[in-house]
Each structure stands twice: as C-alpha cells, then as structure tokens.
Amino acid sequence: MGATVPHIDVGTRHRLTARFGSEVGAWCDELPGQLAALADRWRFELDSPIARGSVSAVFRCRMTDGRRVVLKASPDRARLAFEAAALDAWDTVHTPSVIAFDDQLAALLLESIEPGTPLILSVAYPAAERLAELVNSLHSSDVERSYPTVADRVGYLFDSSAKLYERHPELSALVVPDLYARGRERATRLAHHDLPIVLLHGDLTPSNILDGGAERGLVAIDPAPCLGDAAFDAVDLILWNADDLGMIEARAEELAAAADLDSRRLLDWCSAFAGMCALELASKENVSNARIEALLELASQGGPS
C-alpha cells in the first residue's frame, strides 16, 4: 500500500518514557518500520497520532474499504494482550470491536468510536441509568481465561500514584502519607473479600469512556482488565468532579439502585481510593479546592472493611 508512517511524536515519547524509562527510546525508533509492514498486512493507512495514554502509541487509521479504525502499539506486550482478550470477550456495543491483534508486535487494531467525545469533556454528569447500562454490560461476560486479580490492580495503582510524593513533596502536608497508606490497606482488604468475581474494565475513568452516539450510548476503551468485585469499576465515575461528600453519597446510591449494586460497598471502595484521588488532583493545576476537600473528608471516614 505504500503507507506513510508518522514519526513517533514528542508527546508520545515523553509519556512512554515517563512510564517505561529511557530504554523505550529504542522501541519508539523501531516502531515506524514495524507499523509500515503491519499496514500492508492488515490493509490500512496510518493517519495522525492520538495524544492519549501512557502505555501505548495510538494512531487514527483508515481501512482500504473506508472504515475508520484505531491502532495501538505498546512496549508492554502482556498489558496489550490482556486488553485484546477482554475486548474480544465482551459481547456488547459498549466496547469497541477488535479487528486484528499481533501479539508479537503488541499491536491492536480496533474500530473507531464515533463521535468519540470522551466523557471527561462533558459538561454534564451522565444519568445513573446510562452508567449502569455500561457497567452491567462489562460485567456480564463469562470469564474464560486468566487475568490479573483486582488485588494486583490495587497494588499497581497505589504504587504508581505514591510516586507523586517524590515529585511533589509539598503534597505530604495536604494528603498525609498515613491517610494514603490507610486507603491502600482498606482497598487491599476489599479486594480480598469473598464476593462474586466478574471481569472488570479496571480503568473505567471518564477519560476512557467515549460517546458512541444514540444507538451505542457510552463506550469503554483502554481497559486494564482484572478479576474481582463489580463495585471496583465504579469508583472513578462516582468521584469524578464531585464538589462535596453529599454528592458522592448520592451518586453511589443512584448508581447502586440502577446497576443492582451494594451502595455501602461502592462507598467503601470510594473511601479507600479517595486519598489517592485527592493526591492526584492536588498535583494538577487549577483544581477546585472543594473537590480535594470532599475527597479528604471521605478518606478520613474510612474504617475497617
């Protein structure tokens, strides 16, 4: 096809280097040639890079039949293999379809979601029924292979976010490390409770939910699939842009009723992650103090689970 492969842009290199270290530079240098060969094999043309994600280089593409698709390639072969397996397992309009996957190159070709506006750019919080439809569709899949556990995911998330204390030592006065540690202990206990196990998205943030239009509704992308308690997937949705504790509690009640979940358990998970979320918000610019304070109030309420 003679596809023209764009260079790996500076932003993508920066994100991947922050995640994988300087050794990822060699992978970035080799990727254009590998993708050119892949484009010939899978019959697509590469377009522009998509500036998102910390584990993959992502590109807009077009198949020879005109379909818009998205290509992901990652130096983390295991992570992308789990993602491909989970997306293939979910039989729902609320996830993108897998078109092709090469586990040797760790390259994944997916349908493009249209219009594809991320939920994080929305000015309105979605109705509980829309969120419940998405969450329930993800948790209805049969688990037919091994994935990491939610306990593995909890450990990974707390280890990753704890690095913010090194980059921003001044945040220790706002989100005291002891509060952060108690949240981790609480989340670890929740992860080991004896409950029905479902296939979780594992990273169901507003950034990873797209508008799929009237027929598809909300569509989840970029999973970090793991096995565990269904309530885990709702944490980021409940805490997103919440200005006070009452709003968080109301969202948990509404989503629990719509998705047939335990509202107390939803709040327990939210409490466990509230300190981490407060730390992450505090490390950013132009974030509402009310949102950080609401998270710290919730985190301080967490008791034994």
C-alpha positions, 0 to 999 in steps of 0.5 A, a space after each residue: 500500500 505504500 503507507 506513510 508512517 508518522 514519526 513517533 511524536 514528542 508527546 508520545 515519547 515523553 509519556 512512554 518514557 515517563 512510564 517505561 524509562 529511557 530504554 523505550 527510546 529504542 522501541 519508539 525508533 523501531 516502531 515506524 518500520 514495524 507499523 509500515 509492514 503491519 499496514 500492508 498486512 492488515 490493509 490500512 493507512 496510518 493517519 495522525 497520532 492520538 495524544 492519549 495514554 501512557 502505555 501505548 502509541 495510538 494512531 487514527 487509521 483508515 481501512 482500504 474499504 473506508 472504515 475508520 479504525 484505531 491502532 495501538 502499539 505498546 512496549 508492554 506486550 502482556 498489558 496489550 494482550 490482556 486488553 485484546 482478550 477482554 475486548 474480544 470477550 465482551 459481547 456488547 456495543 459498549 466496547 469497541 470491536 477488535 479487528 486484528 491483534 499481533 501479539 508479537 508486535 503488541 499491536 491492536 487494531 480496533 474500530 473507531 468510536 464515533 463521535 468519540 467525545 470522551 466523557 471527561 469533556 462533558 459538561 454534564 454528569 451522565 444519568 445513573 441509568 446510562 452508567 449502569 447500562 455500561 457497567 452491567 454490560 462489562 460485567 456480564 461476560 463469562 470469564 474464560 481465561 486468566 487475568 490479573 486479580 483486582 488485588 494486583 490492580 490495587 497494588 499497581 495503582 497505589 504504587 504508581 500514584 505514591 510516586 507523586 510524593 517524590 515529585 511533589 513533596 509539598 503534597 505530604 502536608 495536604 494528603 498525609 502519607 498515613 491517610 494514603 497508606 490507610 486507603 491502600 490497606 482498606 482497598 487491599 482488604 476489599 479486594 480480598 473479600 469473598 464476593 462474586 468475581 466478574 471481569 472488570 474494565 479496571 480503568 473505567 475513568 471518564 477519560 476512557 469512556 467515549 460517546 458512541 452516539 444514540 444507538 451505542 450510548 457510552 463506550 469503554 476503551 483502554 481497559 486494564 482488565 482484572 478479576 474481582 468485585 463489580 463495585 471496583 469499576 465504579 469508583 472513578 465515575 462516582 468521584 469524578 468532579 464531585 464538589 462535596 461528600 453529599 454528592 458522592 453519597 448520592 451518586 453511589 446510591 443512584 448508581 447502586 439502585 440502577 446497576 443492582 449494586 451494594 451502595 455501602 460497598 461502592 462507598 467503601 471502595 470510594 473511601 479507600 481510593 479517595 486519598 489517592 484521588 485527592 493526591 492526584 488532583 492536588 498535583 494538577 493545576 487549577 483544581 477546585 479546592 472543594 473537590 480535594 476537600 470532599 475527597 479528604 473528608 471521605 478518606 478520613 471516614 474510612 474504617 475497617 472493611 
